Amino acid sequence: MATETDTITERGTGVADWQAGVAGGIVGAAVMAALVVAMNPPTITAAIPALYGLSGGVAGIAVHVAHGAVLGVVFAAILRFAPIPEDSATAVVGTGLAWGVLTWVLLAALVMPVWLGAVGFPKAPPLPNFAVPSLVWHVVYGGVLGVVYAALR
């Protein structure tokens, strides 16, 4: 007597967590960059590219979007290991908003002034640099990141 075994293989077309993080980070950083250009162009044209010895708006946007993509992957890792219901769009977007605030405190307010001073940028902001417009930009980044991530996952 012959035995047949059916094997069902699922082939998902969805994106992996890290891919959703990259996509969300890129979109969030692009939206944030548009706000920065509208509100304070020298941040994109001078300060951000100066972190890497570069200059100009295109370099600033490219560096900023690259940072956004990397931070999007970190966001995806946080969601994977934190006790946050990943199937809840509200929780994911809320976590994105909190991630925006955290990146503002750690990276924009503390790391960036030190880094710009270390590379000799003449208009390095003070340490700490808790500028409210920068907080708004980072919250927008985190919110957009959360929305895109939730939509893709």
C-alpha positions, 0 to 999 in steps of 0.5 A: 500500500502506497502512502502519499504525503502532501507538503504545503509550502508557504511562500510569503510575499511580505517583507522581513522586519528589517526590510520594513525598518529600512523602508520606514527609516528611509521614508521617515528620514526623507520627510524629516529632511524636507522639514529640516530644509524648510525650517533650517537649511544649514542643518542639511547643507552644512552640519550633517554632511560635515560629520563625514567631511562632506558639504552640500545639500545632496550630501547632507540628504544622502547621509541623513537618509542613510542614518534613517535607514540604519535607525529603522533597522534598530527600530525593527530590532527593538520591536522584535525583542520588546514586549510590544504587540507588533500586530497593533499599528497603534503600538508600533506607531507609538513606539516609533514616536518614542524612538524619535524622541530617543534619537533626538535626545541621544543622537541630535542633542548629545552625540551630534554636538560632540561629533561636530566639535571633534571634526572642527565644524565651526558652528557646532551647536552647544552641548547639550543641544535640546533644540525644540525644532529638532525634537519636532523633526525627530518625532515626525521621523519616528511617527512616519517610521512607525506608520510605514513599518506597521503598513508593511508588516 
